């Protein structure tokens, strides 16, 4: 699943997790991708490569060219 538009980290992760996907990633400032796992040779990259401000919130970074900021559900002890 993917969406384009005025995304930010929260809107992307909410859309993906609510649709049942365990991974959410923003790319190229205005794209949101949801998935079940990493594919196409995906591997960790330097955080400096994810330097494009999100269209939906310019104070956040939403990936870069061929780079995803990835979010996964987390669990915390309280």
C-alpha positions in Angstrom: 0.0 0.0 0.0 1.3 3.5 -0.7 -0.1 7.0 -0.6 1.2 10.3 -1.8 0.4 13.8 -0.5 0.9 16.0 2.5 2.2 13.2 4.7 4.0 13.4 8.0 5.4 10.6 10.2 2.2 10.3 12.3 -0.2 10.3 9.4 1.8 7.6 7.6 2.3 5.3 10.6 -1.4 5.7 11.6 -2.6 4.8 8.1 -0.3 1.8 7.9 -0.8 0.4 11.4 -4.6 0.9 11.2 -4.5 -1.1 7.9 -2.7 -4.0 9.6 0.8 -3.4 8.3 3.7 -3.8 10.7 6.0 -1.4 8.8 5.5 2.2 7.7 7.9 4.3 5.8 8.0 7.8 4.4 10.1 8.6 1.3 10.8 11.6 -0.9 9.0 14.1 1.4 5.5 13.2 0.3 5.2 9.4 0.0 4.0 6.9 2.5 4.6 3.1 2.1 3.2 0.3 4.2 4.5 -3.2 4.2 4.9 -6.6 5.8 8.7 -6.8 5.5 11.7 -5.2 3.8 12.1 -6.1 0.1 14.0 -5.1 -3.0 17.3 -5.4 -1.2 16.3 -3.0 1.6 19.1 -2.4 4.2 20.0 0.2 6.8 21.3 3.5 5.4 22.9 6.5 7.0 20.3 8.7 8.8 21.9 11.7 7.0 20.4 10.3 3.7 16.9 10.9 5.0 17.0 14.7 4.8 13.8 15.7 3.0 11.3 17.6 5.2 7.8 16.1 5.3 5.3 18.0 3.1 2.8 17.6 6.0 5.1 18.8 8.7 8.3 20.6 7.7 9.8 20.1 11.1 10.1 16.3 10.5 12.1 14.4 7.9 10.3 12.0 5.5 13.1 10.1 3.8 14.9 11.1 0.7 15.6 9.9 -2.8 15.5 6.0 -2.6 15.6 6.3 1.2 12.8 5.5 3.7 12.3 6.7 7.3 10.8 3.5 8.7 8.5 3.2 11.7 7.6 0.0 13.4 5.1 -0.5 16.3 6.9 -0.4 19.6 6.1 -1.7 23.1 7.2 -0.2 26.3 7.3 -1.4 29.9 5.3 1.0 32.1 
